[in-house]
């Protein structure tokens, strides 16, 4: 669960929407640090083969989410990975992705 400004956001809802986009092969959505809101929604996308992961695609995916979800549930930013980490069972291993963003914050706090 992502808690942004006191609002509970369930990332699965956004992930389920993002994987319906024709340029998305896989998606992970989780909370990353935000100074004002506590957390903000971040999407990490594995694009379909042959699709360039660029700022234009990121903007397209954010707009796609805004068409179908409440604004608070939409990613504020999108990053791209060649392949998202999965456990041998096939389950998405979000912790590997999420820890990258939170580790940076912890190093600034200490």
N, C-alpha and C positions, 0 to 999 in steps of 0.2 A: 504494500500500500504506500502511496505517496501522500504526504501531508503538506499541502501548500496553502499558506495563509489560513490555517485552521480547517481547510476543506479536505476531506478524504477522497482520494482519486484512486480508482482501481485500474492499474496499467493494462490488464487483460482486455478491457474494452477497446482501448486504443490499438493494441496489438492486433486484435481480431479485425479491426477496420483496415489497418495498414497492409496486412497480408492480402487483402482483396484488390489492392492497387496493382495494375498490370506490370509495373516496373519494379515491384518488390518481391523478392524471393523469400525473405525472412525478416522478422522485426523483433526487437526487444525494446520495451519501454520501462523506464524506472525513474526515480527521483534523483536529482543532483543538487548540490548545495546552491542556495540562493540567499543572499544577504538579507533581503527584505521579507521574503515569503517563507523562509526555512528550507523549502525544497521547490524545485520546478521540474516540469516534465521534460525528459530527454528521450529521444528515439535514436536507436542505433539500427541501421538498416543494412541488409545484405541485398544489393540490387540484383535484378535478373541478369543473366549473362548477356554481355553486349551493351548494357546500359551504363553510361558514364556517371559516376558518383560525383556530382558537382553542386554548386550553390543553387543552380536552377532547379535541379531535382529536389533538393531540400525544401526550397520554397514551394514547389508543386505539392509535395507531400504534406506540408503544414497547411496549405490551402485546402487540400483534400480532407484533412481531418476537421478543419473549421467548417466545412460544408455539412458534415455529418455528426459532429459532437459539440457539446458545449465548449466554449473557449477555454475554460479552466482545465479541461481534460486533454487539450491538444498540446503537442510538443512545442516548446519554445525554440528548440534547436534540434537539428538532426545531424548525426555523424554516420559515417559509412565504414563497413568492414567487408573484407572479401568473403569471409565466412563467419557466422556467429558460432560461439562455442556451445557445444552440446555434450551432455553426459552420454555414456554408452547406451543408456535407455532411450535416448532421443530427446530427453527433456532439456530445454534451454538453460544454460548455466549463466544466469544473469549476474551472479556475484562477481565473476571475472571482469565483466564489463563495468559494473557499478563501482567496484573497488578502485578503479583507475581515477574516477572523478572525486571520490571521497578521500583517497590517499593524498591528493594534492591539497585538499582543504586541511587535513590533519597536520601536514608538514608546515602550513602557515600558522596554525594555532599554537603549536609547540614552541 
